[in-house]
């Protein structure tokens, strides 16, 4: 499962670029109960979403030319420069060269060969998110790729990820695990074939206690439903949504563990 015990290749940060950070902060506050805390005047409008005083994601204005509102998943790396170079060697693109974020860490913005954007975070004083896999926090990351097999090979070369196919109605789904520890315990996301009409992307899933209620709050506050809430056997009830500015995200009400 996704945890805050960040190992190489595991998701360790998540942020949202938006054309209107004030309205966006209000939306996610209504949907998930998040508070927004500015990182200060020197941060250019960037700040942190918090739940019960712990950072669960971040928000900032759009900084790349032509960019649309979108969530970006960051993966831990011990060397952002080496990972950026390996991305280019593997057929990907470096959108933003590695740079230092004060003493917090070093990052780079990248795109995989299939067109999905992601980023890497080399920790400094900030190791990563302070809560995960709890209600209203990040619990899963999912890559929608036009070529799942090629995508797995690319990321395996960067981070050493392990993979395992899973039986899901209507598709071949691959579960991803970081390179360290027990493979099942180290799972953090999956890869799914790209559906017609969708763009390649990493989709963040947030755990919720009631998926239908989260969908209703999303719609009530100006968001849209991309995939209505549905039950997935042995996993839970989930929905794909978009915020008022079009940034896709997902919610999942995990199925309670069965008693032995």
N, C-alpha and C positions, 0 to 999 in steps of 0.2 A: 504494500500500500504506500501511497505517497505520504512522506513524513517530513519533519524538519531536521532529520538526521541526514544532512546533505552529503552525498557521495558524488564522485565524478560522474557526470552524465545525467544526474537526477534533476528534475525541475527545482529551481531554488528561488526564482523570482517571477513575478507576473505583473505587467503593467498595461495600462490602457491609454492610447492616444486619442484625444477627442478635440473637436473644434470648439466645444463649449464646456470647459471643465466644471464650471459652477452648476450648470443644469445637469451634467452627468453625475456629479457627486450627489445631487439631490435625488436623482433617479435610483442609484444603487443604495442610497440610504433607505429609500422606501422599500426596495425589493429585499435587501439582505440585512437591514439594520446597521449598515456600516457608518462610521463617522469618518470625516475627511480632515486630515491634519496637514497643513502646508509644511514643506521642507524648508521654508524660509525665502527671503527675497532673492538670495543668490541662486536659487534653484530654478528660476525661470517659470514659475507656475506649477512645478512638479510637487507632488505631495503623496501622502500615504492614506489608504483606506485601512481603518482599524475596526476590530470587533473585540469588545471587552478589553480595550487598551493594547491589543496586539495587532501588529501589521499583518494584513491578509492579502494585500495587493497594493498597487500604486496607480496614480493617475497624473497625466501631464498633457500639455497642448501638443498638437501635431507638429512635428519638426522636420519631416522629410517632404520634399516637394511632391505634390500630387498624391499624398497619402490620404487614405480614408480612415475613419474611425475603426480601430481594431485593437483587440487584445494581443499582446506579445508574450509568449512563454520563453523564459530564460532557463538555460541548462548550465549546471555548474561545470566549470573547467579550471584546471590548475594553471592554465596558460592561455589567455585569450588570444594572444598573437599567434601561437602555434595552431590553435583551432581555426582561426580565420584563414591562415595559410592552407591548412588541410581542407577547408571548405572549398577554396578555389581549385585545389588539386583534384578534388572529388567531383568537380563539375558544378559546384554551387557558386554563389555570388556574395561578395562582401559589399553590403550596402553602406555601412558606416564602419570605417576602420577602427581598430581597437583604440580606446582612450580611457584615461583615468577619470573616475567620478570622485574628485577630491580624495579623501582617504578611505572612502567606502568600499571601493573595489575598481576593477577594470572590466570593460564590457566591449562587445562588438555586435553589430546588427547584421544578420546574414540571411540568405535565402537558399533553400536546398535546390537540387537540380529539377525537382518537380514543380517549383514555384511557390512553395510554402515558406513564409517568413518566420524566422525565429531569432533568438539572441543568446549570447553566452555571458555568464557572469563569473568573473574571477574574484572571489571574496577578499575584501580587505577588512575594514572594521565592521562591515555589514555582511553577515553570513548568508542571509536570505530571509524568507518569510518567517513569521513568528508563530503561525498556526496553520495547520493543514489537516484535511480529512476529519474535520469537525463540522457541525452545522454552520452554514453560511461561509465556508472557506473552500479553497481549491482542494479537490480530491482526486482528479483524474485529468489527463491531457490526451487529446486524440488527434492524430494526423489524418487528414483527408487528402489522399494522394492519387494522382493519375496512374502511378506505377508503384504499388505498394512494395513489390519485391526489390525494385531498384532503390526505393527510399530506405528500406531496412538496411541494405548493403551500405548506403551512404552514411547513415548515422552510426552503423556498427563500426565503420572506419574512423569516425570521429570520437566516439565515446565507449566503444566496446559493448554496446547494448546486446542483451540476449532477447530472444523472441520465441513465442510459442503460439501455434495456431489454436483458435478456439471456435467451437461450433456455435454460430449465431444464425438464426433463421434468415435466409435470403442472401447471405454473403459469407466470404471468408474474412474473418477478423483475426488480427494478430496482436497478442498482448506483449508489451515491451517491459523489460526489466533492466535495471542498471547492472553493471558488471560485477558488483560486489555483493556478497551475502547470498542467502538462500534465494533462489530465483523467484519463487512465489511471493515471498515476503518483500522482495525488491521491486515488484511491479509498480508502475506509475502511470501507464498510459497504453494506448493501442494505435494501430494503423488500420484504416478502413479504405476501401476503394472510393474514389471520388464519384459522387453522384452527378448526373446531368444537371447543368445549370448552376452548380456550385463552384467556387474557386478553391484551389489548393490552400490549405490553412491548418494551423494548429488550433483546435477548439478547446477552451478550458471548461471543465465541468465543476460546478459548485454543489456541494452537498447541502441538501435542505431537508427539513423534517416533513414537509408536505409539498410535493411537486405541483399539484393542482393549485394550491394557494399561491405558490411562487409565480406560476403562469398568470394567475389572475392579477397579482400585484404588478407584474410586468406590463400587462395590457392597460391596467388602470392608470399607469403613470407614463404612458406614451410609447411603450415598447411594442414589439410585434412577435408573433409566434411563427417560427420557421418550420417546426415539426411539433404537432400537438403531443401532449403527454401520453406516453404509452408504457405498458409494462414489458419488461424484458426478463424472461425466465432466469431465475437464480441471481439476478443482478439488482433489479429494482425498477422504479418508475421514473422515466426521464422525459425531458422536452428540450428542444432547441429553440432558442429565443434570440432576439436582437434588441439592443437598447435604442432609444429614440434617434440616435445618430447612425444606426446601422451596424454597430459592432456586434458580431455573433458571439453567443456564449450558450452554455447548456446548464441545466440543473438536473440533479438526480436525487431521488429519495431512495437511499440504499435499502435493499431487502434485509430485514432483521436476520441475524444469524440463527440457524436452526439449532434447537437443543439436541445434544447427543442422544 
